[in-house]
Amino acid sequence: MPEPVQTIAEPNRLSTNSTAQTLMRRLQAARHRTLMLASDLNGEQLLGSRLAIVNPPLWEIAHVAWFQEHWCLRYRGPDDLAPSLVKDADGLYNSAIAAHDTRWDLPLLPFDAVMHYLARVLESVLERLEREPENHVLRYFSELAACHEEMHCEAFTYTRQTLGYAPPRIAIYASAGGGAWPGDVPVAGGEFLLGAHPGEGFVFDNEKWAHRVQLPAFSIARAAVTNSEFAAFVDDAGYQRREWWRNAGWEWRNSTGADAPVYWVKQEGEWLQRVYNQLAPLSRHAAVIHINWYEADAWCRWAGRRLPSEAEWEQAASATSADRACTGGKRTYPWGEDAPDAAHANLFGVCNATADVSAFGAGDSAWGCRQMLGNVWEWTADWFDSYPGFVRDPYREYSVPWFGNHKVLRGGCFATGASLLRNTWRNFYTPDRRDVFAGFRVCAA
């Protein structure tokens, strides 16, 4: 493969503090997880059902290799790419070109060839990082590729759930117990800097940059809503009562016929939940999961609560212990600056199921909110949009196509890579999506 000469305008915008050695380890760890999640699939499982909410696994696995090759080995600048290892790779595996509903019909590489493609690309990227450890542009795109693969590992996980496949080989059904964690905490109002600051390392363009917002004082729940709390809404005919639903939510409910969370099944008067291809008892105090924005909003109306804004969520997660006022500094993680581990959060395989909301007390924020990273993604009230002064990063399709039509989620889930997350990280899905590992935390109305 010809060696690209990577050039880009405004290279200082491509921020990363990660060393080449750190990135090599992260890329290898992400690939190990990809193979654990995908390599046991065979036959019809490799294409799966033709659904708008998932990709054919065979396509998605190869897309991971394509993305890493595109940015780390082929990219020279806008509209300037070195050749790919795969014929017509861009037409097959570029998600901006290959329309979603066509991906089942494309002449995709067979599984063995996809595995070979993955291996060759990773080997070449690792070799480049070894040779060019000071190449800032290469390190930036290597971090982008690592983030991308980690996000797809989460997508592989919820795809297996959606399609009813066997649990991934890494899945551990035991979840952390501990019970409920009720109550709210009051959060001071004032001026708050929402978003990431320059120089803090790799961030996505939609996190740039910190800007002042004015927050009134508010109260936010110490924990996410639990299965038992949501079951009370379901058992009170919450899905049948029009008064709890916004117009769009009621239209969604009627069109789908939803009368409970998507994987809940009632047997002999008790709620069970489908977890991959098995039914399991509903854990009362675990965070409720597979809830879409409409369902979360309807529960809030029923309970006399509301979803937090993005700014409220980030303030509750990131205030420092030294100065809890809005004008104080911000933590990278709710608990401080230490990287996430199994004591702090349910992330990337600590439990591989939702934990009781009182677990992981070492991860509390300065305000006393628990599990603001990990366990379940948390819906916020806000539509996903740009921050003031927004400028696209080179991966132009990451944010802009979704502004204005997706809702923001914060905090990560049990399948999210720990290396991805920070208090400023923004996820986004359309409000009807309930296949993803999402729940919610609430504010006082």
N, C-alpha and C positions, 0 to 999 in steps of 0.2 A: 504494500500500500504506500503511495507517495506520502512523504511526511509534510503535513500542512504547515505553513507559516502563519500562525494565528495573529491577526491584527484586529483591533477594534477601536472605534472612536471612544473617547472618554474612558480609558481603562481604569481610572480611579473609582468609577462607579461599580466596578466588579469587585466587591469587597469580600475577602475571606481572610481569616486569621489562622486557618488550619494549615499545618505543615504537610508536605508530601507524604511523610510516613504515616501521619494520622489518617490522611485520606486513603492511602493504600489499605490500611486496616479496615476502614469503614466500608470501602467498596467490596472488600472480600467478605465482610460480615453480612452485608446486604445480599450478596450473591449466594452465600450459604443459605440464607433464609428463603430466597427465591426458589432455590432448588428443593428445599425441604417442603415448600408449599405446593410446588408444581410438578415435581419429577415423578410422582406416583400416579399422575393422571394418564389415562390411556383410552383408546377407542373413542366412543361418542363423547366421553367426558371432555375431550380436548376441544370440542366445539361448543358443547352445551346448548341450552335453549336459546332461541333467538329473542332476546329481551332488550328493551331500551336501556336498562339499568346496569347491564354487565357487558363485558367483551367476551368473545370466544377466547378461552384460555390460551389456545395455540397462538392466536394473534397477539395477545397481550404479553406473553413471555418473549416473543421475538421483538415486540415493540420496545421492551426494556433494553435489549441489545442494540436496536437501531438508535435509540435516544443517546445511549452512551457513546456509540460510534460517531454519531452526528456531531456532538458537541466537543468531544475529547480528541477525536482523531481526524475528522473531516472538515470541521468549521474553520474557515479562514476569515470570514467576515460576512456581512449580509450578502446573500445571493452568490456566494463563492464557496463551493464545497469540493473537497477532494472526492474521488470515487469511493463507493462502498464495496465491502466484501461480497455483497449480495446483489444480484441483478435486480433492477427496478425496486431497490429497497425503499426509496422514498414513496413510490406509488403504492407499495404494499403496507408499509408500517409507519408512515408519518400520519399521525392522527389528524393533522390539519388538511390532509389530502384524501386519505382513505375514509370516506364517510362511514359513520358507525353502522348503519344498516346494511352496508355492503361487505363488511368484514368476514361474514360467514361464507361468502361466495368467491372471495379472492383466491388466486392460486398460491396459497400459503406454503411456506417451507414445511416439510415433514418434521416430526418431533425430533428425530436424531439430528437433522440438519440445524434445527433451532438451537439444540444443546451445543453443537459445534460452533455456531455463530456466537452464542453467549461466551463461550470459553475463549475464542480467538480475540474477541473485542476486549474482554477484561484483561487478558494477558498483554495485549498491546498497550492498553492504558497504564497498567502497572509498570511496564517497561519505560514508557514515556516519563512517568512520575519519577522513576528511579534515575533516569538520565537528566531530567530537567526539574530538579526540586525547587528551583527559584523562579520557575516560569509562573508568574502570578496569574496570567490568563488561563493557563492549563489547570492550575489549582482551583480557580473559581469554577470552571466548567466541570471539573472532577467532583467538586462538592455539589454542584447542581445535579449531576448524574447520580450521585449517592442519594440525595434527597428524593429524586424521582423514583429510583428503584425501591427505596423504603416505602414511599407512598403506594407503589404498586403492590408491595408485599401486603399492605393493609387491604388493598383492593382484591388481591387473590384470596385473602381470608374471608372477606364478606361475600365474594363470589361463591365460594364453597358453601357458605351458609345459605345464600339465595337459591342455589341450585340443588340443595339437599344432599350434597356429597358427604362422604365420611369426614370426620374432623381431621384437620391437618396433623401430621405426625408430631408436631411440636405442641399440639393442644393439650392442656392440662385442665381437667374439669374442676379440680378442687379450687375453690375461690376463697379469698381471705374473709373470715367472719368478723364478728364484733358487734353486730346489731345496728340499731338506728343512730342517727346523729342529728336530732331535731334542733330547731331554733334558728333565729336570725342573728346577724351581727350588724350594728350600726356603723356606717362608713361616713366619714366627714365629707362635706362638700367643699367646693373651691375650684381653683384652676388646676387642670391636670394635663400632662403632656402625653397624648395618645400616639402610639407608634414607636418605631425603632429609632435609635440615634445613630448617626454615621460613626464608623470606626469600631462598632461592636462586633464585627464579623459578618458572615454571610446572612443576608436576609432577602426575602423576595420583594419584588418591586411594589407590591400592594401594601407592604409594611412601612414604606418610606413616605415621609419622614415624620418624626415626632412633631406634633403641632398642638397648640393650646386649645383646650375645650373647657367649658365651664360646667361643673357638675353641682347640682343641688345635693344636699345630704340625702342618703338613702339607706335602706336596710336590705341585706341580701342573705339568703339561706346559707347556713354553715355547710350544707351538703346538697347533693343532687336529689331530685325526687326519686323515691324508691318504688319498687314493684307494688308493695302493699298500698302506698299512697295513690298510685295510679289505678290500682284495682278498685279502690273505693269509687273513683269516678266512673269506671266501666260498669260496676255493679249498680250504680245509681242511674243507669240508662244514659250515661253521658254522651254516647254516640248517637242516641236517638233524639236528644233534646236540642232543638234548633237554637235556643237562646244562648248556648255556649259557643257557637261557631260563627266566625266571620263568613261573609258570603262566599269567598273563594274556598274556604275550608269546608263549608257545607256542600258546595258543588263537588269537591273532591270526595267527600264521604259518600255522597249519593252515587257518584259514578263508580266507585270501587265497592260499595256495599260494606265498607268497614264497620265492624261493631266491637272491635277490640284491637290491641296491638297485633301486628301482622303474624307473628308466630305463636300467639297464645291459643291454647285449646282448653276447653273446659270439660273435665271428666269427673263424674260423680260429685259435682258441686265444687271441685277444686280446679284452680288454674294451673295448667302445665305450659311449658314453652318448648317449641322445637329448637334444638341446638344441633346444628348440622343435620344429621340424619336420624336423630334420636329425640324422644320426648323426655324432658327432665322436669322435676318439680320446680315451681317458681320460688326463688329465694326471696323471702319477704323483704329483707332489708338491703338487698343489693340494688344498685342503681337501675332504674328502668331503662331499657334499651330498645332500639328499632322503633323509635318514636319520631314522627315527622314534625315539621314546624306547626302545621295546622293542629295536630293532636296536642302538642305542647301548649299552644295558645288556648285551645279549648279547655284544657285542664286548668290553666291559670284563671280563666274567666269563671269556671265552676268553683274554684277554691278562693276566689277573691285575691288573686295574686297577679303578677305580670312577669314577663321575661326581662332580664337586664339588657340595657344597651351595651354595645361593645365597650364604650368608655367605662361604664360602671363595672363590667366584668374585669377589664384590665386593671382598673384601680384597685379592686378588691384582691386581685391576684398579685400585684406587683409593688405595692407600697412597702417601704423599708421599715424595719423594726425601730430604727433610730428616729425616724421622722414620719409619722403616719399621716401627716397632712398631705393634701394633693400636691403641694409645691415641693415635697421631699423627693429624694431619689427613688429610683425604680430598681427592683430586683429582676434578674434574668429569669429566675424561677420563683414560684410562690415562697419557697423556703429560704431562698438566698442565691448563692453563686455556685454551690456544689452541683456537679452534674447529676442528673437523675439516676437513682439506683433502686433496688428492690425495697428499701426502707421508705423511700419518698413517694413512689407512685406505681400504679398498676399499668405498666407499659411494656410493649413488645415481648410478651411471653412470661411476665411474672406470674400471672394467673391464667391468662387466656380465657377469662370469663369475667363478668362484672363482679366486683367484690362488694361486700357490705360497705355502706357509705361511711361507717366509722373507722374503717381500716386505713392504714398508711398515715398515721398521725404525725410522723416526722415530716410530712409534706405540707403542713398547714401554712397558710399565708399569715402575714403579720396581723391581719384582722381576725384570724381564727377560722377561715374557710378551709375546708378539707377537700382533697382530691380535685383541685382546680387544674391539675395536669393528670391525665390518665383516667382509666376506668371507662368513662363515656365522653364523647364529644358533647358540648353543651350549646344548644341553640341560643342565639341572642335575638333581640327584637329587630335588629338592623338589617337592611338590604346591603349586600356586598357592593361597595363602590370605592372609588379612588380617594386617596388623601390629597390635600392641597399640594399643588406643584408636581403631581404625578408624572413620571417619565417611564416609558416601557423599558424593561431590560431586554437583552438579546433574545431570550425565550419569550417571544412576543405573544404567544397564544396562552400563556399561563393565566393571566388575570383579565385582560381587557374584554374578551368575548363574554365574560360572565358578570360584568358590572351591571347592576340594576335588575337582574332577573334571578339572583341567588340570594339566600339568606346566609349570614355569617354564623359560623360555629367556632367555639374556642376550646382549647384545653387538651385535645387528644383523647385516645381511648386505649383499651387494653391491647389492641393490635398495632398501635402507632409506635414507630421507632423513636426511642428516647433521644437520639441525636437530632431529630427533626424539631423538637419542640422548644419553645421559649414563651414568655408571657405575651409577646407581641404577635405571635404566629396566628394567621387567619385562615381558617378553612371555610369552604362555601359549597352549599348544595341548594338545589331548588327545594321549595318548601314542601313538596309532595314526597320527597325521598324518605323512605323508612327502612330501606334495606341496609343502610349504613349504620355504624355503631354509635348512634346518637341518642342522647337523653337530654335533660335540661335541669337547670338550677333556676330558682325564682327569686324575685324581689317582692317586698311588701307593695301592695297596690298603692 
